[in-house]
Amino acid sequence: MKIGIIGPSKVNDKEKITEVAKIIANSGHEIIIVPHKKSSSEFFGQEYIKYGGKKVYSIVPLEDTE
């Protein structure tokens, strides 16, 4: 299963994000994120990989200027 991760741009609660990333990584599911720099989704993806996550898909808009 692929799970889409969305959230606020600012990383507010690293402990909770890490906890959920670890649970999903251990479940064997893959994730889909929009990897904005220094965002909660980027941090989630990094934590997911750190805990053995299977696969991260990144979605980037073609006309993104950021």
Summary of the structure (lengths in Angstrom):
residues: 66
radius of gyration: 11.4
end to end distance: 29.4
largest distance: 34.5
contacts: 170
relative contact order: 0.27
helix: 38%
strand: 15%
